[in-house]
Amino acid sequence: MIDKDMNSQDAVDFPRLIYGRYIYDNKINLEGRFSEKNVNGLLSMDYEIKIVDEFENSIGFANIILKDQSMIVGENPRMDSVALGY
């Protein structure tokens, strides 16, 4: 969030990747929202890539509650979810 100057919802929405989703899996699974430049960069370094659906829940999910003088939340678009605070 800090490096990219994102709010909590932008951070939760940001494209995700996961390496080795299953045991002995050496592929990088990328959500389909990564740029062609990112994909080609990984392929040029001989990584095995698997493109999954946009907002794929098998990549993982998160909710964020950022507490400052108020609560700012970000909820996950990859599954039914809600971020609550009180």
Backbone atoms as SQL, in Angstrom:
CREATE TABLE atoms (id INTEGER PRIMARY KEY, chain TEXT, resi INTEGER, resn TEXT, atom TEXT, x REAL, y REAL, z REAL);
INSERT INTO atoms VALUES
  (1, 'A', 1, 'MET', 'N', 0.824, -1.175, 0.000),
  (2, 'A', 1, 'MET', 'CA', 0.000, 0.000, 0.000),
  (3, 'A', 1, 'MET', 'C', 0.875, 1.247, 0.000),
  (4, 'A', 2, 'ILE', 'N', 1.943, 1.206, 0.743),
  (5, 'A', 2, 'ILE', 'CA', 2.804, 2.382, 0.869),
  (6, 'A', 2, 'ILE', 'C', 3.603, 2.603, -0.410),
  (7, 'A', 3, 'ASP', 'N', 4.243, 1.546, -0.928),
  (8, 'A', 3, 'ASP', 'CA', 5.091, 1.696, -2.111),
  (9, 'A', 3, 'ASP', 'C', 4.315, 2.173, -3.334),
  (10, 'A', 4, 'LYS', 'N', 3.091, 1.736, -3.473),
  (11, 'A', 4, 'LYS', 'CA', 2.275, 2.087, -4.642),
  (12, 'A', 4, 'LYS', 'C', 1.265, 3.184, -4.340),
  (13, 'A', 5, 'ASP', 'N', 1.302, 3.757, -3.135),
  (14, 'A', 5, 'ASP', 'CA', 0.375, 4.811, -2.717),
  (15, 'A', 5, 'ASP', 'C', -1.078, 4.387, -2.954),
  (16, 'A', 6, 'MET', 'N', -1.429, 3.218, -2.432),
  (17, 'A', 6, 'MET', 'CA', -2.768, 2.658, -2.619),
  (18, 'A', 6, 'MET', 'C', -3.616, 2.841, -1.379),
  (19, 'A', 7, 'ASN', 'N', -4.917, 2.947, -1.605),
  (20, 'A', 7, 'ASN', 'CA', -5.829, 2.849, -0.475),
  (21, 'A', 7, 'ASN', 'C', -6.098, 1.366, -0.227),
  (22, 'A', 8, 'SER', 'N', -6.840, 1.058, 0.807),
  (23, 'A', 8, 'SER', 'CA', -7.031, -0.348, 1.178),
  (24, 'A', 8, 'SER', 'C', -7.770, -1.135, 0.097),
  (25, 'A', 9, 'GLN', 'N', -8.762, -0.538, -0.557),
  (26, 'A', 9, 'GLN', 'CA', -9.485, -1.269, -1.598),
  (27, 'A', 9, 'GLN', 'C', -8.602, -1.521, -2.810),
  (28, 'A', 10, 'ASP', 'N', -7.799, -0.538, -3.206),
  (29, 'A', 10, 'ASP', 'CA', -6.873, -0.739, -4.325),
  (30, 'A', 10, 'ASP', 'C', -5.905, -1.886, -4.038),
  (31, 'A', 11, 'ALA', 'N', -5.431, -1.978, -2.802),
  (32, 'A', 11, 'ALA', 'CA', -4.489, -3.039, -2.431),
  (33, 'A', 11, 'ALA', 'C', -5.136, -4.418, -2.523),
  (34, 'A', 12, 'VAL', 'N', -6.373, -4.542, -2.065),
  (35, 'A', 12, 'VAL', 'CA', -7.073, -5.832, -2.123),
  (36, 'A', 12, 'VAL', 'C', -7.395, -6.202, -3.571),
  (37, 'A', 13, 'ASP', 'N', -7.704, -5.210, -4.389),
  (38, 'A', 13, 'ASP', 'CA', -8.057, -5.446, -5.794),
  (39, 'A', 13, 'ASP', 'C', -6.850, -5.728, -6.684),
  (40, 'A', 14, 'PHE', 'N', -5.647, -5.378, -6.236),
  (41, 'A', 14, 'PHE', 'CA', -4.449, -5.477, -7.066),
  (42, 'A', 14, 'PHE', 'C', -4.258, -6.910, -7.566),
  (43, 'A', 15, 'PRO', 'N', -3.819, -7.098, -8.825),
  (44, 'A', 15, 'PRO', 'CA', -3.618, -8.456, -9.348),
  (45, 'A', 15, 'PRO', 'C', -2.686, -9.277, -8.456),
  (46, 'A', 16, 'ARG', 'N', -2.997, -10.549, -8.355),
  (47, 'A', 16, 'ARG', 'CA', -2.229, -11.437, -7.479),
  (48, 'A', 16, 'ARG', 'C', -1.542, -12.534, -8.268),
  (49, 'A', 17, 'LEU', 'N', -0.522, -13.067, -7.646),
  (50, 'A', 17, 'LEU', 'CA', 0.166, -14.242, -8.172),
  (51, 'A', 17, 'LEU', 'C', 0.481, -15.159, -7.009),
  (52, 'A', 18, 'ILE', 'N', 0.699, -16.400, -7.331),
  (53, 'A', 18, 'ILE', 'CA', 1.132, -17.360, -6.318),
  (54, 'A', 18, 'ILE', 'C', 2.082, -18.343, -6.991),
  (55, 'A', 19, 'TYR', 'N', 3.137, -18.683, -6.287),
  (56, 'A', 19, 'TYR', 'CA', 4.108, -19.654, -6.785),
  (57, 'A', 19, 'TYR', 'C', 3.932, -20.940, -5.999),
  (58, 'A', 20, 'GLY', 'N', 3.818, -22.053, -6.707),
  (59, 'A', 20, 'GLY', 'CA', 3.723, -23.341, -6.040),
  (60, 'A', 20, 'GLY', 'C', 2.440, -23.517, -5.254),
  (61, 'A', 21, 'ARG', 'N', 1.332, -23.355, -5.928),
  (62, 'A', 21, 'ARG', 'CA', 0.021, -23.477, -5.264),
  (63, 'A', 21, 'ARG', 'C', -0.135, -24.842, -4.603),
  (64, 'A', 22, 'TYR', 'N', 0.373, -25.858, -5.240),
  (65, 'A', 22, 'TYR', 'CA', 0.285, -27.217, -4.710),
  (66, 'A', 22, 'TYR', 'C', 1.692, -27.785, -4.552),
  (67, 'A', 23, 'ILE', 'N', 1.835, -28.807, -3.738),
  (68, 'A', 23, 'ILE', 'CA', 3.137, -29.422, -3.522),
  (69, 'A', 23, 'ILE', 'C', 3.710, -29.891, -4.866),
  (70, 'A', 24, 'TYR', 'N', 4.954, -29.651, -5.069),
  (71, 'A', 24, 'TYR', 'CA', 5.686, -29.977, -6.297),
  (72, 'A', 24, 'TYR', 'C', 5.204, -29.188, -7.512),
  (73, 'A', 25, 'ASP', 'N', 4.485, -28.126, -7.293),
  (74, 'A', 25, 'ASP', 'CA', 4.028, -27.268, -8.389),
  (75, 'A', 25, 'ASP', 'C', 5.042, -26.145, -8.544),
  (76, 'A', 26, 'ASN', 'N', 5.675, -26.069, -9.701),
  (77, 'A', 26, 'ASN', 'CA', 6.695, -25.041, -9.893),
  (78, 'A', 26, 'ASN', 'C', 6.247, -23.949, -10.859),
  (79, 'A', 27, 'LYS', 'N', 4.946, -23.812, -11.047),
  (80, 'A', 27, 'LYS', 'CA', 4.423, -22.771, -11.923),
  (81, 'A', 27, 'LYS', 'C', 4.072, -21.531, -11.120),
  (82, 'A', 28, 'ILE', 'N', 4.139, -20.392, -11.791),
  (83, 'A', 28, 'ILE', 'CA', 3.626, -19.158, -11.217),
  (84, 'A', 28, 'ILE', 'C', 2.224, -18.967, -11.779),
  (85, 'A', 29, 'ASN', 'N', 1.253, -18.966, -10.902),
  (86, 'A', 29, 'ASN', 'CA', -0.131, -18.724, -11.305),
  (87, 'A', 29, 'ASN', 'C', -0.392, -17.229, -11.217),
  (88, 'A', 30, 'LEU', 'N', -0.798, -16.638, -12.326),
  (89, 'A', 30, 'LEU', 'CA', -1.055, -15.203, -12.403),
  (90, 'A', 30, 'LEU', 'C', -2.522, -14.959, -12.709),
  (91, 'A', 31, 'GLU', 'N', -3.117, -14.007, -12.003),
  (92, 'A', 31, 'GLU', 'CA', -4.454, -13.584, -12.403),
  (93, 'A', 31, 'GLU', 'C', -4.375, -12.978, -13.798),
  (94, 'A', 32, 'GLY', 'N', -5.430, -13.117, -14.556),
  (95, 'A', 32, 'GLY', 'CA', -5.447, -12.670, -15.945),
  (96, 'A', 32, 'GLY', 'C', -5.341, -11.172, -16.146),
  (97, 'A', 33, 'ARG', 'N', -5.218, -10.415, -15.089),
  (98, 'A', 33, 'ARG', 'CA', -5.140, -8.956, -15.201),
  (99, 'A', 33, 'ARG', 'C', -3.713, -8.433, -15.254),
  (100, 'A', 34, 'PHE', 'N', -2.715, -9.318, -15.199),
  (101, 'A', 34, 'PHE', 'CA', -1.330, -8.867, -15.328),
  (102, 'A', 34, 'PHE', 'C', -1.075, -8.424, -16.765),
  (103, 'A', 35, 'SER', 'N', -0.218, -7.442, -16.918),
  (104, 'A', 35, 'SER', 'CA', 0.078, -6.918, -18.257),
  (105, 'A', 35, 'SER', 'C', 0.892, -7.935, -19.062),
  (106, 'A', 36, 'GLU', 'N', 0.804, -7.792, -20.359),
  (107, 'A', 36, 'GLU', 'CA', 1.584, -8.644, -21.252),
  (108, 'A', 36, 'GLU', 'C', 3.078, -8.461, -20.984),
  (109, 'A', 37, 'LYS', 'N', 3.471, -7.247, -20.651),
  (110, 'A', 37, 'LYS', 'CA', 4.877, -6.959, -20.329),
  (111, 'A', 37, 'LYS', 'C', 5.331, -7.766, -19.118),
  (112, 'A', 38, 'ASN', 'N', 4.499, -7.831, -18.066),
  (113, 'A', 38, 'ASN', 'CA', 4.846, -8.619, -16.880),
  (114, 'A', 38, 'ASN', 'C', 4.962, -10.099, -17.216),
  (115, 'A', 39, 'VAL', 'N', 3.994, -10.614, -17.964),
  (116, 'A', 39, 'VAL', 'CA', 3.991, -12.036, -18.329),
  (117, 'A', 39, 'VAL', 'C', 5.220, -12.360, -19.172),
  (118, 'A', 40, 'ASN', 'N', 5.487, -11.548, -20.185),
  (119, 'A', 40, 'ASN', 'CA', 6.646, -11.796, -21.048),
  (120, 'A', 40, 'ASN', 'C', 7.960, -11.682, -20.286),
  (121, 'A', 41, 'GLY', 'N', 8.018, -10.776, -19.318),
  (122, 'A', 41, 'GLY', 'CA', 9.217, -10.656, -18.496),
  (123, 'A', 41, 'GLY', 'C', 9.503, -11.929, -17.717),
  (124, 'A', 42, 'LEU', 'N', 8.463, -12.516, -17.138),
  (125, 'A', 42, 'LEU', 'CA', 8.637, -13.772, -16.403),
  (126, 'A', 42, 'LEU', 'C', 8.991, -14.918, -17.347),
  (127, 'A', 43, 'LEU', 'N', 8.325, -14.968, -18.508),
  (128, 'A', 43, 'LEU', 'CA', 8.633, -16.016, -19.482),
  (129, 'A', 43, 'LEU', 'C', 10.069, -15.905, -19.983),
  (130, 'A', 44, 'SER', 'N', 10.569, -14.690, -20.143),
  (131, 'A', 44, 'SER', 'CA', 11.946, -14.502, -20.620),
  (132, 'A', 44, 'SER', 'C', 12.971, -14.990, -19.602),
  (133, 'A', 45, 'MET', 'N', 12.551, -15.125, -18.338),
  (134, 'A', 45, 'MET', 'CA', 13.435, -15.651, -17.296),
  (135, 'A', 45, 'MET', 'C', 13.185, -17.142, -17.067),
  (136, 'A', 46, 'ASP', 'N', 12.484, -17.767, -18.027),
  (137, 'A', 46, 'ASP', 'CA', 12.228, -19.213, -18.036),
  (138, 'A', 46, 'ASP', 'C', 11.311, -19.703, -16.923),
  (139, 'A', 47, 'TYR', 'N', 10.459, -18.841, -16.405),
  (140, 'A', 47, 'TYR', 'CA', 9.447, -19.288, -15.454),
  (141, 'A', 47, 'TYR', 'C', 8.305, -19.944, -16.209),
  (142, 'A', 48, 'GLU', 'N', 7.720, -20.967, -15.604),
  (143, 'A', 48, 'GLU', 'CA', 6.500, -21.551, -16.147),
  (144, 'A', 48, 'GLU', 'C', 5.328, -20.751, -15.598),
  (145, 'A', 49, 'ILE', 'N', 4.449, -20.335, -16.492),
  (146, 'A', 49, 'ILE', 'CA', 3.343, -19.457, -16.131),
  (147, 'A', 49, 'ILE', 'C', 2.024, -20.155, -16.416),
  (148, 'A', 50, 'LYS', 'N', 1.086, -19.968, -15.529),
  (149, 'A', 50, 'LYS', 'CA', -0.296, -20.380, -15.777),
  (150, 'A', 50, 'LYS', 'C', -1.165, -19.158, -15.510),
  (151, 'A', 51, 'ILE', 'N', -1.925, -18.754, -16.515),
  (152, 'A', 51, 'ILE', 'CA', -2.834, -17.622, -16.361),
  (153, 'A', 51, 'ILE', 'C', -4.176, -18.168, -15.886),
  (154, 'A', 52, 'VAL', 'N', -4.658, -17.633, -14.775),
  (155, 'A', 52, 'VAL', 'CA', -5.961, -18.039, -14.241),
  (156, 'A', 52, 'VAL', 'C', -6.943, -16.888, -14.444),
  (157, 'A', 53, 'ASP', 'N', -8.198, -17.127, -14.121),
  (158, 'A', 53, 'ASP', 'CA', -9.228, -16.109, -14.303),
  (159, 'A', 53, 'ASP', 'C', -8.900, -14.832, -13.546),
  (160, 'A', 54, 'GLU', 'N', -9.481, -13.742, -14.008),
  (161, 'A', 54, 'GLU', 'CA', -9.379, -12.492, -13.263),
  (162, 'A', 54, 'GLU', 'C', -10.097, -12.668, -11.935),
  (163, 'A', 55, 'PHE', 'N', -9.544, -12.133, -10.883),
  (164, 'A', 55, 'PHE', 'CA', -10.115, -12.234, -9.537),
  (165, 'A', 55, 'PHE', 'C', -10.348, -13.695, -9.125),
  (166, 'A', 56, 'GLU', 'N', -9.385, -14.550, -9.409),
  (167, 'A', 56, 'GLU', 'CA', -9.459, -15.980, -9.087),
  (168, 'A', 56, 'GLU', 'C', -9.262, -16.196, -7.595),
  (169, 'A', 57, 'ASN', 'N', -10.216, -16.880, -6.953),
  (170, 'A', 57, 'ASN', 'CA', -10.109, -17.040, -5.496),
  (171, 'A', 57, 'ASN', 'C', -9.089, -18.095, -5.076),
  (172, 'A', 58, 'SER', 'N', -8.626, -18.945, -5.996),
  (173, 'A', 58, 'SER', 'CA', -7.606, -19.929, -5.610),
  (174, 'A', 58, 'SER', 'C', -6.246, -19.269, -5.372),
  (175, 'A', 59, 'ILE', 'N', -6.081, -18.048, -5.797),
  (176, 'A', 59, 'ILE', 'CA', -4.840, -17.308, -5.589),
  (177, 'A', 59, 'ILE', 'C', -4.741, -16.809, -4.150),
  (178, 'A', 60, 'GLY', 'N', -5.853, -16.724, -3.483),
  (179, 'A', 60, 'GLY', 'CA', -5.886, -16.214, -2.114),
  (180, 'A', 60, 'GLY', 'C', -6.809, -15.018, -2.019),
  (181, 'A', 61, 'PHE', 'N', -7.083, -14.632, -0.811),
  (182, 'A', 61, 'PHE', 'CA', -7.987, -13.503, -0.623),
  (183, 'A', 61, 'PHE', 'C', -7.649, -12.794, 0.674),
  (184, 'A', 62, 'ALA', 'N', -8.126, -11.568, 0.783),
  (185, 'A', 62, 'ALA', 'CA', -7.818, -10.756, 1.958),
  (186, 'A', 62, 'ALA', 'C', -8.892, -9.703, 2.136),
  (187, 'A', 63, 'ASN', 'N', -9.047, -9.274, 3.341),
  (188, 'A', 63, 'ASN', 'CA', -9.815, -8.086, 3.680),
  (189, 'A', 63, 'ASN', 'C', -8.883, -7.205, 4.497),
  (190, 'A', 64, 'ILE', 'N', -9.065, -5.919, 4.399),
  (191, 'A', 64, 'ILE', 'CA', -8.209, -4.978, 5.120),
  (192, 'A', 64, 'ILE', 'C', -9.074, -4.050, 5.948),
  (193, 'A', 65, 'ILE', 'N', -8.664, -3.844, 7.175),
  (194, 'A', 65, 'ILE', 'CA', -9.234, -2.783, 7.997),
  (195, 'A', 65, 'ILE', 'C', -8.068, -1.916, 8.442),
  (196, 'A', 66, 'LEU', 'N', -8.067, -0.685, 7.983),
  (197, 'A', 66, 'LEU', 'CA', -7.019, 0.269, 8.313),
  (198, 'A', 66, 'LEU', 'C', -7.594, 1.245, 9.327),
  (199, 'A', 67, 'LYS', 'N', -7.027, 1.249, 10.512),
  (200, 'A', 67, 'LYS', 'CA', -7.551, 2.101, 11.577),
  (201, 'A', 67, 'LYS', 'C', -6.669, 3.328, 11.722),
  (202, 'A', 68, 'ASP', 'N', -7.268, 4.465, 11.500),
  (203, 'A', 68, 'ASP', 'CA', -6.611, 5.748, 11.711),
  (204, 'A', 68, 'ASP', 'C', -7.562, 6.521, 12.610),
  (205, 'A', 69, 'GLN', 'N', -7.958, 7.704, 12.238),
  (206, 'A', 69, 'GLN', 'CA', -8.981, 8.401, 13.012),
  (207, 'A', 69, 'GLN', 'C', -10.362, 7.865, 12.677),
  (208, 'A', 70, 'SER', 'N', -10.438, 7.109, 11.622),
  (209, 'A', 70, 'SER', 'CA', -11.652, 6.380, 11.263),
  (210, 'A', 70, 'SER', 'C', -11.197, 5.018, 10.756),
  (211, 'A', 71, 'MET', 'N', -12.130, 4.162, 10.400),
  (212, 'A', 71, 'MET', 'CA', -11.768, 2.859, 9.851),
  (213, 'A', 71, 'MET', 'C', -12.009, 2.878, 8.352),
  (214, 'A', 72, 'ILE', 'N', -11.002, 2.476, 7.620),
  (215, 'A', 72, 'ILE', 'CA', -11.086, 2.400, 6.169),
  (216, 'A', 72, 'ILE', 'C', -10.938, 0.930, 5.813),
  (217, 'A', 73, 'VAL', 'N', -11.886, 0.401, 5.053),
  (218, 'A', 73, 'VAL', 'CA', -11.874, -1.035, 4.775),
  (219, 'A', 73, 'VAL', 'C', -11.710, -1.293, 3.285),
  (220, 'A', 74, 'GLY', 'N', -11.253, -2.481, 2.988),
  (221, 'A', 74, 'GLY', 'CA', -11.200, -3.000, 1.627),
  (222, 'A', 74, 'GLY', 'C', -11.678, -4.433, 1.678),
  (223, 'A', 75, 'GLU', 'N', -12.675, -4.766, 0.872),
  (224, 'A', 75, 'GLU', 'CA', -13.186, -6.137, 0.886),
  (225, 'A', 75, 'GLU', 'C', -12.810, -6.844, -0.399),
  (226, 'A', 76, 'ASN', 'N', -12.729, -8.146, -0.305),
  (227, 'A', 76, 'ASN', 'CA', -12.201, -8.978, -1.362),
  (228, 'A', 76, 'ASN', 'C', -13.212, -9.201, -2.478),
  (229, 'A', 77, 'PRO', 'N', -12.866, -8.863, -3.739),
  (230, 'A', 77, 'PRO', 'CA', -13.768, -9.127, -4.855),
  (231, 'A', 77, 'PRO', 'C', -13.691, -10.566, -5.363),
  (232, 'A', 78, 'ARG', 'N', -12.787, -11.382, -4.816),
  (233, 'A', 78, 'ARG', 'CA', -12.582, -12.743, -5.307),
  (234, 'A', 78, 'ARG', 'C', -13.571, -13.749, -4.731),
  (235, 'A', 79, 'MET', 'N', -14.346, -13.332, -3.753),
  (236, 'A', 79, 'MET', 'CA', -15.319, -14.229, -3.124),
  (237, 'A', 79, 'MET', 'C', -16.306, -13.379, -2.341),
  (238, 'A', 80, 'ASP', 'N', -17.368, -13.986, -1.855),
  (239, 'A', 80, 'ASP', 'CA', -18.287, -13.270, -0.980),
  (240, 'A', 80, 'ASP', 'C', -17.544, -12.930, 0.296),
  (241, 'A', 81, 'SER', 'N', -17.463, -11.658, 0.606),
  (242, 'A', 81, 'SER', 'CA', -16.749, -11.262, 1.814),
  (243, 'A', 81, 'SER', 'C', -17.208, -9.883, 2.245),
  (244, 'A', 82, 'VAL', 'N', -16.834, -9.555, 3.455),
  (245, 'A', 82, 'VAL', 'CA', -17.117, -8.232, 3.990),
  (246, 'A', 82, 'VAL', 'C', -16.035, -7.911, 5.013),
  (247, 'A', 83, 'ALA', 'N', -15.634, -6.661, 5.060),
  (248, 'A', 83, 'ALA', 'CA', -14.685, -6.201, 6.077),
  (249, 'A', 83, 'ALA', 'C', -15.476, -5.323, 7.040),
  (250, 'A', 84, 'LEU', 'N', -15.537, -5.729, 8.283),
  (251, 'A', 84, 'LEU', 'CA', -16.310, -5.006, 9.293),
  (252, 'A', 84, 'LEU', 'C', -15.401, -4.538, 10.417),
  (253, 'A', 85, 'GLY', 'N', -15.714, -3.423, 10.959),
  (254, 'A', 85, 'GLY', 'CA', -14.997, -2.933, 12.129),
  (255, 'A', 85, 'GLY', 'C', -15.944, -2.143, 13.012),
  (256, 'A', 86, 'TYR', 'N', -15.623, -2.069, 14.277),
  (257, 'A', 86, 'TYR', 'CA', -16.461, -1.264, 15.184),
  (258, 'A', 86, 'TYR', 'C', -15.596, -0.642, 16.249);
